[in-house]
Amino acid sequence: MQISRKNLDQRQDHIYDTIVVGGGAGGLSAGIYLQRYNLSSLIIDKGKARSYWMQELHNYLGLPPDTPGSELLKHGKDHYLSLNGDFLNGFVEDVVDEGDTFAVTTKVGRNNNSVYPVLRSKYIIVASGIIDQLPPLEDMQNVYEYAGYNLHVCMVCDGYEMTDKKCGFFAGSEASIEEMVFNLSWFTPYITIFTHGMFEINPQLRQQLEDHGYRIVETPIKQFLGENHQMTGVELTDGSVIELETGLISMGSKYHNDYLHRINLDYKGNNLITDKMGRTSHDRIFAIGDLKVGLNQVVVAAGDGALAATQIWRDIRNATPPRRWEENLFISEQLPVSSYQ
Amino acid sequence: MQISRKNLDQRQDHIYDTIVVGGGAGGLSAGIYLQRYNLSSLIIDKGKARSYWMQELHNYLGLPPDTPGSELLKHGKDHYLSLNGDFLNGFVEDVVDEGDTFAVTTKVGRNNNSVYPVLRSKYIIVASGIIDQLPPLEDMQNVYEYAGYNLHVCMVCDGYEMTDKKCGFFAGSEASIEEMVFNLSWFTPYITIFTHGMFEINPQLRQQLEDHGYRIVETPIKQFLGENHQMTGVELTDGSVIELETGLISMGSKYHNDYLHRINLDYKGNNLITDKMGRTSHDRIFAIGDLKVGLNQVVVAAGDGALAATQIWRDIRNATPPRRWEENLFISEQLPVSSYQ
């Protein structure tokens, strides 16, 4: 059920089988599986998962290709609640490993009206994901106007929509140019790179980019231009205008994993290393979706959720003796004698 | 587009980037990703994937929990065709590794009216899955009447629906009893095991089962009883009747991989061993869904498809020089001078 400040007290003595940190695609899929394994679970969600911002999920099997990410999340939450899962809107601030349980301190409510309940579970699924850094303009509302429409943050998701279009590449570092621009040319070679004046490009890379005909713009951006959420170009701080038909933002990501700071886990870069079932280097902590090493895709995160929940079920089930048919309630009189041998 | 005998000739000189064998959840998800990577793909589908038989997909994030598997497959196929993927109804009989390409011999059309085109691709995704063996009754129509409704084939999928119900466990071997029955007791301890008289149970296992109060029925089954697709019990060949509320069939699976017989691949049991992206021990053959080692779940297969398609794209992309902005078509007059440095 939906947990709030009003019914929070009921849950503070309960030890959940699993607390899932994050109510995005991965966390919701995990929650659905956990509840269907007859395990008790709590999803703690800060709101606005990365997929919440996607205006159209083009590549999720089974959903029409214009389904907003927010609709997937809403359906998933309803599905989870229908299986009697607990869902709490809150921000996980701290996790302490107590041996058999974890103590999960969560901020519930806004700023000067917050409470900080401690919730407990045997397992944790880290599903709190990442969020993309956006170009730091004076008027951020101008960025939100187009981000998730034709100003994209994921080449794997939306490269197809950029095919042979005039594309702005909004870079956060030299490394993001090296990693992404030549791959982006698979979809479109009409690339203009914007550095926003935030970093230098070394002469060798600059030469390589020029050799491919890609443009480099180092003057900071004043604002995106367009209407009805369709970006048509950018205006620079010097007043000049560059026409574009689409854009890809690649300025790095914020990783939502501060709450794990006390726990020693194996990482590759910022991503948690897991086995095929999502188990991290800590036996009772699983990681799924964008926080683990792998491909950041909604359908992959949903699959990850199924895997992690299944492994937790196997762990708990294998530590529990099989149940016996104790009662005689169900013995059919017609059951043949041979069956009692 | 939908390929048939009529337009098959157009495709016989074409080398696809990837042929996907199997149009189930995994294959369709792979196809959607491949087309969105601007790669050319062909899905060859024999029809009636395992999920086609599922009356209700209870655990697929984003779909209402009463969605039939066939609806997911229909939506996925429409989605794939809308991206200009090629889809052929046929049965893959043979695959020959020609070095840079594979030659895929496919039976199209029924029996005495078949043709056997040879189609070619650089990569193959093995997504042809498995199908469950069903109890071999004289009247198989009687089995189909209930299979996929409350007579289940997958404990992970439908264990929840069996919770604390009188459950028939239809075993194919002693091993299936050892592997499954004690796990099934997680969901319900009211288990009656049916051997159909096909195999013996060793005394030690029999004792263990009896100690847990599970019933064993060794008389063969005559028929399932019930109405409106709801199985309510079985009638044995000796005329006795055993009441049940649900059932789980565990009689092994047919693996749809005969066409791989010429190719030396690494298996674990019957399942193909892959890396995290689905690559088998052959560089250009990927396996996804139920044929690979892993969890047989629709949402996992869909995630697998995204991973395999992405790795194939990376392979092909990395072997292709980045595209250059050759034309002057798109150069904006307003582009500031600094961008040409």
Interface residues (C-beta under 8 A of the other chain):
Chain A: A25 L28 S29 I32 Y33 Q35 R36 Y37 N38 H58 N59 Y60 L61 G62 L63 P64 P65 T67 L72 H75 G76 H79 S82 L83 V156 G159 Y160 T163 K166 F182 N183 S185 W186 F187 T188 P189 Y190 I191 T192 R206 D211 H212 G213 Y214 R215 I216 V217 E218 T219 G233 L236 D238 S240 V241 I242 E243 K276 G294 L295 Q297 V299 V300 A301 A302 G303 D304 G305 A306 L307 T310 W313 R317 T320 P322 R323 R324 W325 E326 F330 I331 S332 Q334 L335 P336 S338 S339 Y340 Q341
Chain B: A25 L28 S29 I32 Y33 Q35 R36 Y37 N38 H58 N59 Y60 L61 G62 L63 P64 P65 T67 L72 H75 G76 H79 S82 V156 G159 Y160 T163 K166 F182 N183 S185 W186 F187 T188 P189 Y190 I191 T192 R206 D211 H212 G213 Y214 R215 I216 V217 E218 T219 G233 L236 D238 S240 V241 I242 E243 K276 G294 L295 Q297 V299 V300 A301 A302 G303 D304 G305 A306 L307 T310 W313 R317 T320 P322 R323 R324 W325 E326 F330 S332 Q334 L335 P336 S338 S339 Y340 Q341
